[in-house]
Amino acid sequence: MTAGAAGERRFLSQEELTVVGETHYPQLAELDAGQLREARTHLRDLRDKARTVAVHKRREARGKGPPRAAAASGDAEHASRRKQIFSQALKRTNHQLERIEHAEARARTFAGHQKALALVRRAELAERPPPGRHAHHGMRSNPSLMRARGIDPAMAGRVSQAGKAAQARRDA
């Protein structure tokens, strides 16, 4: 059962009306996250107090408990309605705070994406040294430097011939 600000005036004191009045939409949209958190704690305290009074009034109406502050908070219905008003205000405050936090998280994510995109674009434009012998097409054989120096073909059999001659001298 939702009632507007006019219906709330019947059940709340002036101080409570100012706290609850801030949770209605034109004023609620103007509050920042810190003010909303502050209002949320205050509303929770008021709601818990109203809940306690409503429980005691219901017990008192059933004859289960002793009367407490008879004229201060009216009957059980009055106390229950006050609790509902504070609960609705708390719900509006939580919802607005959730919206703000979601928008901040989205902004942080967007900033991270922008930073990553800038890094990628900067990496694409970076000046790199030439690739050398191992350009784009996978691994290639690396030419041996020993073959490049090479040996004289006339000298290729010199060692084996010297071994044959030495063996012949020993055998003779």
Backbone torsions as a table, in degrees:
resi	resn	phi	psi	omega
1	MET	NA	103.6	-178.6
2	THR	-96.4	134.1	177.0
3	ALA	-125.4	150.6	179.8
4	GLY	-77.1	-170.8	-178.0
5	ALA	-64.5	-32.5	-179.9
6	ALA	-65.9	-38.9	178.4
7	GLY	-69.5	-28.1	-179.6
8	GLU	-72.9	-28.2	-177.3
9	ARG	-61.2	-28.9	-179.1
10	ARG	-69.2	-28.5	-171.3
11	PHE	-104.5	-15.4	-171.9
12	LEU	-114.7	154.5	174.1
13	SER	-79.3	174.7	-176.9
14	GLN	-65.4	-41.1	178.8
15	GLU	-64.1	-43.0	178.9
16	GLU	-66.6	-34.2	178.0
17	LEU	-65.2	-36.7	178.7
18	THR	-67.3	-38.9	179.1
19	VAL	-67.4	-46.3	-179.2
20	VAL	-71.3	-34.3	179.9
21	GLY	-61.2	-31.8	177.8
22	GLU	-68.4	-17.2	-176.7
23	THR	-91.5	0.4	174.3
24	HIS	-86.1	155.5	-160.3
25	TYR	-61.7	-42.0	-179.7
26	PRO	-60.4	-40.0	-179.7
27	GLN	-78.5	-32.7	-176.4
28	LEU	-64.3	-37.3	-178.0
29	ALA	-69.5	-20.8	-178.3
30	GLU	-85.4	-13.7	-177.4
31	LEU	-80.6	144.5	175.6
32	ASP	-91.9	179.1	-173.2
33	ALA	-63.0	-38.9	-179.7
34	GLY	-64.6	-43.4	178.7
35	GLN	-66.5	-36.1	178.4
36	LEU	-66.5	-40.7	178.4
37	ARG	-63.7	-39.9	178.3
38	GLU	-63.8	-44.8	179.0
39	ALA	-64.5	-36.2	-179.4
40	ARG	-63.5	-44.3	179.2
41	THR	-64.8	-40.3	179.7
42	HIS	-65.7	-42.2	178.9
43	LEU	-65.6	-37.4	177.4
44	ARG	-62.2	-42.1	178.2
45	ASP	-62.0	-45.2	179.8
46	LEU	-64.4	-41.7	179.7
47	ARG	-64.1	-43.9	179.9
48	ASP	-63.5	-39.1	178.0
49	LYS	-65.5	-43.6	178.8
50	ALA	-65.2	-36.8	177.9
51	ARG	-63.6	-44.0	179.5
52	THR	-62.5	-43.8	179.4
53	VAL	-64.0	-41.5	-179.6
54	ALA	-63.4	-40.9	178.9
55	VAL	-63.0	-44.9	179.9
56	HIS	-65.2	-38.3	178.9
57	LYS	-66.4	-38.0	177.5
58	ARG	-66.6	-42.1	177.4
59	ARG	-62.5	-40.9	-180.0
60	GLU	-64.7	-40.3	-179.7
61	ALA	-66.2	-32.0	178.6
62	ARG	-83.7	-8.5	179.9
63	GLY	84.2	19.5	-177.4
64	LYS	-91.2	-24.3	-175.7
65	GLY	-133.8	165.3	179.3
66	PRO	-71.4	150.9	178.0
67	PRO	-66.2	143.0	178.4
68	ARG	-128.3	124.4	175.6
69	ALA	43.8	67.3	-169.0
70	ALA	-52.5	-48.2	-173.7
71	ALA	-93.3	-9.2	-170.9
72	ALA	-69.9	-42.5	-172.5
73	SER	-122.8	15.8	175.7
74	GLY	73.7	-153.7	-177.3
75	ASP	-91.5	-176.3	-177.5
76	ALA	-65.4	-35.3	179.8
77	GLU	-65.4	-40.6	178.3
78	HIS	-62.2	-47.1	-179.7
79	ALA	-65.6	-37.8	178.7
80	SER	-66.3	-38.9	179.3
81	ARG	-67.0	-37.5	176.0
82	ARG	-61.4	-42.4	178.3
83	LYS	-61.7	-40.3	179.1
84	GLN	-64.3	-40.2	179.6
85	ILE	-62.7	-45.3	179.8
86	PHE	-67.0	-35.8	178.3
87	SER	-65.6	-41.2	178.4
88	GLN	-65.6	-41.5	177.7
89	ALA	-63.2	-40.6	178.3
90	LEU	-64.6	-38.7	178.3
91	LYS	-64.0	-43.3	177.6
92	ARG	-63.5	-40.9	-179.8
93	THR	-65.2	-45.1	179.2
94	ASN	-62.1	-40.3	-178.7
95	HIS	-65.5	-42.2	179.0
96	GLN	-67.2	-40.1	178.0
97	LEU	-64.6	-38.7	176.4
98	GLU	-63.4	-39.9	176.8
99	ARG	-61.0	-45.1	-178.9
100	ILE	-64.6	-45.6	-179.6
101	GLU	-64.6	-36.8	177.5
102	HIS	-65.4	-41.3	178.4
103	ALA	-65.1	-39.3	177.6
104	GLU	-65.8	-40.7	178.6
105	ALA	-65.1	-40.5	178.2
106	ARG	-63.7	-39.5	178.4
107	ALA	-65.2	-40.5	177.6
108	ARG	-64.0	-41.6	178.9
109	THR	-64.1	-43.4	179.9
110	PHE	-62.9	-40.9	178.3
111	ALA	-63.6	-39.2	177.3
112	GLY	-64.8	-39.5	178.0
113	HIS	-65.1	-40.9	178.9
114	GLN	-63.6	-39.6	179.3
115	LYS	-65.3	-43.3	179.3
116	ALA	-64.3	-40.3	178.9
117	LEU	-64.7	-40.2	177.9
118	ALA	-63.3	-40.1	177.9
119	LEU	-63.9	-41.6	179.3
120	VAL	-64.4	-45.2	-179.5
121	ARG	-65.7	-37.8	177.8
122	ARG	-66.9	-36.5	178.7
123	ALA	-67.7	-34.4	179.0
124	GLU	-68.2	-30.8	-177.5
125	LEU	-90.3	-4.1	-174.5
126	ALA	-66.0	143.9	177.9
127	GLU	-81.4	125.8	-177.8
128	ARG	-119.6	152.0	176.9
129	PRO	-71.4	158.8	178.8
130	PRO	-63.7	150.9	-172.3
131	PRO	-72.0	-17.8	179.9
132	GLY	79.8	-145.0	-173.6
133	ARG	-76.7	-15.8	-173.8
134	HIS	-109.9	62.3	-179.9
135	ALA	-74.8	-166.1	-161.0
136	HIS	-52.9	-21.1	-165.1
137	HIS	-98.8	44.0	175.2
138	GLY	79.6	-164.5	-176.2
139	MET	-77.2	142.9	174.7
140	ARG	-126.9	157.8	178.6
141	SER	-68.8	142.3	179.5
142	ASN	-94.5	116.6	-177.8
143	PRO	-63.4	137.2	-177.9
144	SER	-75.8	136.2	178.7
145	LEU	-76.0	-22.5	178.4
146	MET	-65.1	-43.0	179.8
147	ARG	-67.8	-30.4	-179.6
148	ALA	-66.9	-36.2	178.0
149	ARG	-71.7	-49.3	176.9
150	GLY	68.2	168.7	176.3
151	ILE	-127.8	157.4	-178.7
152	ASP	-67.0	126.5	-178.4
153	PRO	-59.5	-28.4	179.5
154	ALA	-68.6	-23.8	-177.6
155	MET	-92.2	-3.0	-172.6
156	ALA	-63.6	-41.8	-177.4
157	GLY	-95.7	4.8	-176.1
158	ARG	-60.9	-43.4	-176.1
159	VAL	-69.9	-46.1	-179.5
160	SER	-66.1	-34.4	177.3
161	GLN	-67.4	-37.2	178.7
162	ALA	-66.5	-36.2	177.5
163	GLY	-65.8	-40.1	178.7
164	LYS	-64.8	-41.1	-179.0
165	ALA	-66.4	-40.4	180.0
166	ALA	-65.8	-40.9	178.6
167	GLN	-64.4	-38.0	179.6
168	ALA	-65.4	-39.1	179.2
169	ARG	-65.9	-37.1	-179.8
170	ARG	-70.5	-37.5	-178.3
171	ASP	-71.5	-27.5	-172.3
172	ALA	-81.7	NA	NA
